[in-house]
Amino acid sequence: MFEIQNGLMFIISIALFAAKGFALVDCVARPSAKFTYIETLPKQTWLVILVLAVLTHLVWWSPLDLLNLAGTVGALVYLAQVRGSDSR
């Protein structure tokens, strides 16, 4: 039973780490003017949030850790708000 739980937690952790990494790469590649155009946080602020999210995930690998959850929320908000604005 614990093997299934551990395997599931590992898969979730990998998926969330990939989402955070994708958000960080997207933020680095996106021009600063885009952030002003969609009226969101500045690019530098998003970079700090996303770098901290990725580093926190590397230190505390558990996806249910409080800091990991905060980083996941930050990355998902970035993806929905900034990257999601491309579809409008």
C-alpha positions in Angstrom: 0.0 0.0 0.0 2.8 2.4 0.9 4.5 1.7 -2.5 1.5 3.0 -4.3 1.2 6.1 -2.1 4.9 6.8 -2.5 4.8 6.3 -6.2 1.8 8.6 -6.6 3.5 11.3 -4.5 6.6 11.0 -6.6 4.6 11.4 -9.8 2.7 14.4 -8.4 6.0 16.0 -7.3 7.5 15.5 -10.7 4.5 17.0 -12.4 4.4 20.1 -10.1 8.2 20.6 -10.5 7.7 20.5 -14.3 4.9 23.0 -14.1 7.1 25.3 -12.0 10.1 24.9 -14.3 7.9 25.6 -17.4 6.5 28.7 -15.8 10.0 29.9 -15.0 11.3 29.3 -18.5 8.3 31.0 -20.0 8.8 34.0 -17.7 12.5 34.3 -18.7 11.6 34.1 -22.4 8.6 36.6 -22.3 9.4 40.2 -23.0 9.0 42.7 -20.1 6.5 44.8 -22.1 4.0 41.9 -22.1 3.7 42.2 -18.3 2.9 45.9 -18.5 0.4 45.3 -21.3 -1.6 42.7 -19.4 -1.4 44.8 -16.1 0.1 42.1 -13.9 3.1 42.1 -11.6 6.4 43.2 -13.2 8.6 40.5 -14.8 11.3 40.8 -12.1 8.7 40.0 -9.4 7.5 37.0 -11.2 11.0 35.8 -11.7 11.7 36.0 -8.0 8.5 34.2 -7.1 9.2 31.4 -9.7 12.9 31.0 -8.8 12.0 30.7 -5.2 9.3 28.2 -6.1 11.7 26.0 -8.0 14.4 26.2 -5.4 12.0 25.4 -2.6 10.8 22.4 -4.6 14.4 21.2 -5.0 15.0 21.5 -1.2 11.7 20.1 0.0 10.6 17.5 -2.5 7.3 16.7 -0.9 4.5 18.4 -2.9 2.4 18.8 0.3 5.0 20.9 2.1 3.6 24.3 2.9 6.3 26.2 1.0 5.9 23.9 -2.0 2.2 24.5 -2.0 2.8 28.3 -2.0 5.2 27.9 -4.9 2.8 25.8 -6.8 0.0 28.4 -6.3 2.4 31.1 -7.5 3.4 29.1 -10.6 -0.2 28.2 -11.5 -1.3 31.8 -11.0 1.5 32.9 -13.4 0.5 30.3 -15.9 -3.2 31.3 -15.7 -2.7 35.1 -15.6 0.3 35.7 -17.8 0.5 32.8 -20.1 -3.3 32.5 -20.3 -3.5 36.0 -21.6 -2.0 34.9 -24.9 -5.2 33.0 -25.7 -7.4 36.2 -25.5 
